[in-house]
Amino acid sequence: MKQTIQRIGCLRPPMPWHKPRVADSANGDNVILLHGLWRSLWAMDPMARYLNSEGYRTINIPYPSFRKDISALMEQVLQEIEQHTDPAQPIHFVTHSLGGILTRHLLSSIPNDRLGCLVMLAPPNRGSEIVDWLENHPALLALLGPSGKRLARKQLNIPPLDSHLASAVIMGDRHPIPFFQKLLDEKNDGIVSVRDGRLDGLTCFEVVHSDHTMIASDPNVMQMTLNFLRSGQTSP
């Protein structure tokens, strides 16, 4: 009986939150949205709805952030991009946390003539002090999965940004989570230090009064993201 249930379970269709949430728009550019570690597409839904209301075709892609390594996640996301984007329109990326690191790995797989803008929210571009600390606590580190472990500074190996790519980083400096404060710089969002979002080749680098968890749904950040997609600048 147990084996029969397992076989039936394998035939179940994916749950709605395991499939990309696509919102069309007539002749609108494609915007790929990628959430962070241990999050789901719901984390990026407010941003997706907002950008879609402004005329963009949004593809909010869920991925098993703590179950697969970066290479496997790249392959999955690229398949979704190929399946769901309009080939006649540019592809922009709006990401949160680990989603930005994943995007930096897969950018070289997108043809240059299709690449639009990249907006990364709270990305640990220089690695994570928290993951460095967790390396001394293997049981806790295991909860991050193979991709989360790669955020340790000594393991971080990400291709540099193309200088021709319009790219922005928006970091938060509100830190309601006190637990990690001794590991982070004074300016941080509770999870990532502001300085760890910096990256050579960025077009814009901004700091807002938001925390790591809520930055992707912050109205000010959503407006800045829209501005950047439209003009290459976070301000109007």
C-alpha positions as CSV (number, residue, x, y, z in Angstrom):
1,M,0.0,0.0,0.0
2,K,2.8,2.4,0.9
3,Q,4.5,1.9,-2.5
4,T,1.2,2.5,-4.3
5,I,0.7,5.8,-2.5
6,Q,4.2,6.9,-3.4
7,R,3.7,6.0,-7.0
8,I,0.4,8.0,-7.1
9,G,2.1,10.9,-5.3
10,C,4.7,11.0,-8.1
11,L,1.9,11.6,-10.6
12,R,0.5,14.6,-8.8
13,P,0.6,17.8,-10.8
14,P,2.8,20.6,-9.4
15,M,1.2,22.8,-6.8
16,P,0.3,26.4,-8.0
17,W,3.2,27.9,-6.0
18,H,5.6,25.5,-7.7
19,K,4.9,27.0,-11.2
20,P,5.8,30.4,-12.6
21,R,3.2,33.0,-12.2
22,V,3.0,34.8,-15.6
23,A,1.0,38.0,-16.1
24,D,0.8,39.1,-19.7
25,S,0.9,42.7,-21.0
26,A,0.5,43.7,-24.6
27,N,3.9,44.4,-26.2
28,G,5.4,44.8,-22.7
29,D,9.1,43.9,-21.9
30,N,9.7,40.6,-20.0
31,V,10.6,41.0,-16.3
32,I,11.9,37.8,-14.6
33,L,11.4,37.9,-10.8
34,L,13.5,35.6,-8.6
35,H,13.0,35.3,-4.8
36,G,15.6,34.6,-2.2
37,L,16.7,31.7,0.0
38,W,13.9,29.8,1.8
39,R,11.3,32.1,0.1
40,S,8.6,31.5,-2.5
41,L,7.1,33.4,-5.4
42,W,4.7,35.0,-2.9
43,A,7.7,37.1,-1.7
44,M,7.9,38.8,-5.2
45,D,4.2,38.9,-5.9
46,P,3.7,42.6,-4.8
47,M,6.5,43.7,-7.1
48,A,5.2,41.5,-10.0
49,R,1.7,42.9,-9.7
50,Y,3.0,46.5,-9.6
51,L,5.3,46.1,-12.6
52,N,2.5,44.3,-14.6
53,S,0.2,47.2,-13.8
54,E,2.8,49.5,-15.4
55,G,2.8,47.5,-18.6
56,Y,5.4,44.8,-18.2
57,R,5.0,41.1,-18.8
58,T,6.0,39.6,-15.5
59,I,7.3,36.0,-15.0
60,N,7.6,35.3,-11.2
61,I,9.6,32.1,-11.1
62,P,9.8,29.9,-8.0
63,Y,12.8,27.6,-7.5
64,P,13.9,25.1,-4.8
65,S,16.4,27.5,-3.3
66,F,17.6,25.1,-0.5
67,R,17.4,21.8,-2.3
68,K,19.6,22.1,-5.4
69,D,23.0,23.6,-6.3
70,I,23.5,26.7,-8.4
71,S,24.0,24.8,-11.6
72,A,20.7,22.9,-11.3
73,L,18.9,26.0,-10.3
74,M,20.3,27.8,-13.3
75,E,19.1,25.1,-15.7
76,Q,15.6,25.2,-14.2
77,V,15.3,28.9,-14.4
78,L,16.6,29.1,-17.9
79,Q,14.1,26.5,-19.0
80,E,11.3,28.7,-17.5
81,I,12.7,31.8,-19.2
82,E,12.7,30.1,-22.6
83,Q,9.2,28.8,-22.1
84,H,7.5,31.9,-20.8
85,T,9.2,35.0,-22.2
86,D,8.1,36.8,-25.4
87,P,11.1,36.4,-27.7
88,A,10.4,39.7,-29.4
89,Q,10.9,41.7,-26.2
90,P,13.9,42.3,-23.9
91,I,14.4,40.4,-20.7
92,H,14.8,42.3,-17.4
93,F,15.6,40.8,-14.0
94,V,14.3,41.9,-10.6
95,T,15.8,39.8,-7.8
96,H,15.9,39.4,-4.1
97,S,18.9,38.2,-2.1
98,L,20.0,34.8,-3.4
99,G,18.0,35.4,-6.5
100,G,20.5,38.1,-7.5
101,I,23.4,35.7,-7.0
102,L,21.6,33.1,-9.2
103,T,21.0,35.7,-11.8
104,R,24.6,36.8,-12.0
105,H,25.5,33.1,-12.7
106,L,23.0,32.7,-15.5
107,L,23.4,36.1,-17.3
108,S,26.0,34.7,-19.7
109,S,23.4,32.3,-20.9
110,I,21.1,35.1,-22.1
111,P,21.9,36.6,-25.5
112,N,23.2,40.1,-25.2
113,D,20.7,41.5,-27.6
114,R,17.9,40.3,-25.4
115,L,19.3,41.5,-22.0
116,G,17.6,44.6,-20.6
117,C,18.2,45.8,-17.0
118,L,19.1,44.1,-13.8
119,V,17.8,45.2,-10.4
120,M,19.1,43.3,-7.3
121,L,17.5,43.9,-4.0
122,A,19.6,43.1,-0.9
123,P,22.1,40.8,-2.7
124,P,25.1,39.4,-0.8
125,N,27.4,40.2,-3.7
126,R,30.5,39.8,-1.6
127,G,29.3,36.8,0.3
128,S,27.5,36.4,3.7
129,E,29.0,37.0,7.1
130,I,26.2,34.8,8.5
131,V,27.1,31.9,6.3
132,D,30.8,32.3,7.3
133,W,29.7,32.0,10.9
134,L,27.5,29.0,10.1
135,E,30.4,27.1,8.7
136,N,31.4,26.5,12.4
137,H,27.9,25.1,13.0
138,P,27.4,22.3,10.5
139,A,23.9,21.3,11.6
140,L,22.6,24.8,11.0
141,L,24.6,25.3,7.8
142,A,22.9,22.2,6.3
143,L,19.6,24.0,6.5
144,L,20.8,26.4,3.8
145,G,21.2,23.6,1.2
146,P,23.9,23.5,-1.4
147,S,23.2,26.9,-2.9
148,G,23.0,28.7,0.4
149,K,26.4,27.2,1.5
150,R,27.9,28.8,-1.6
151,L,27.4,32.2,-0.1
152,A,30.3,31.8,2.2
153,R,33.0,34.3,1.2
154,K,35.7,31.8,0.5
155,Q,33.3,29.8,-1.7
156,L,31.8,32.7,-3.6
157,N,32.8,32.6,-7.2
158,I,30.5,34.7,-9.4
159,P,31.2,36.0,-12.9
160,P,31.7,39.8,-12.9
161,L,29.0,42.0,-14.3
162,D,29.2,43.1,-17.9
163,S,30.0,46.8,-17.9
164,H,27.4,47.3,-20.7
165,L,24.6,45.9,-18.6
166,A,22.4,48.5,-16.8
167,S,22.4,47.2,-13.3
168,A,21.2,48.5,-9.9
169,V,21.5,47.4,-6.3
170,I,19.1,48.5,-3.6
171,M,20.1,47.7,-0.1
172,G,18.2,48.2,3.2
173,D,19.6,49.7,6.5
174,R,16.7,48.7,8.8
175,H,17.6,45.8,11.0
176,P,14.7,44.5,13.2
177,I,16.4,41.1,13.7
178,P,18.9,41.5,16.6
179,F,20.3,38.0,16.5
180,F,22.9,38.6,13.8
181,Q,24.0,42.1,14.6
182,K,27.3,41.1,16.1
183,L,28.2,39.4,12.7
184,L,27.2,42.4,10.5
185,D,28.4,45.9,9.9
186,E,26.6,48.8,11.6
187,K,24.6,49.5,8.4
188,N,22.7,46.3,7.5
189,D,19.2,45.0,6.8
190,G,19.3,42.3,9.5
191,I,20.7,39.7,7.1
192,V,23.2,41.4,4.7
193,S,25.6,44.3,5.4
194,V,25.1,47.3,3.1
195,R,28.7,47.2,1.9
196,D,28.3,43.5,0.9
197,G,25.8,44.6,-1.8
198,R,28.4,46.7,-3.6
199,L,29.8,45.5,-6.9
200,D,32.1,46.9,-9.6
201,G,30.3,47.9,-12.7
202,L,27.0,48.9,-11.1
203,T,25.0,51.7,-12.7
204,C,23.3,52.6,-9.5
205,F,23.7,51.8,-5.8
206,E,21.0,52.9,-3.4
207,V,20.3,52.5,0.3
208,V,16.7,52.7,1.7
209,H,15.2,52.4,5.1
210,S,13.9,48.9,4.8
211,D,14.7,45.4,6.1
212,H,15.8,42.3,4.3
213,T,12.5,40.5,4.5
214,M,10.3,43.3,3.3
215,I,12.4,45.2,0.8
216,A,10.9,43.6,-2.3
217,S,7.4,44.9,-1.3
218,D,8.5,48.3,-0.1
219,P,6.5,50.9,-2.2
220,N,9.5,53.2,-2.5
221,V,11.7,50.3,-3.7
222,M,9.0,49.3,-6.2
223,Q,8.9,52.8,-7.6
224,M,12.7,52.9,-7.8
225,T,12.7,49.6,-9.6
226,L,10.2,50.8,-12.1
227,N,12.2,54.0,-12.7
228,F,15.3,51.9,-13.4
229,L,13.6,49.6,-15.9
230,R,12.3,52.6,-17.7
231,S,15.3,54.9,-17.8
232,G,18.3,53.2,-16.3
233,Q,18.2,55.4,-13.2
234,T,16.4,54.8,-9.9
235,S,15.2,58.4,-9.6
236,P,12.4,59.7,-12.0
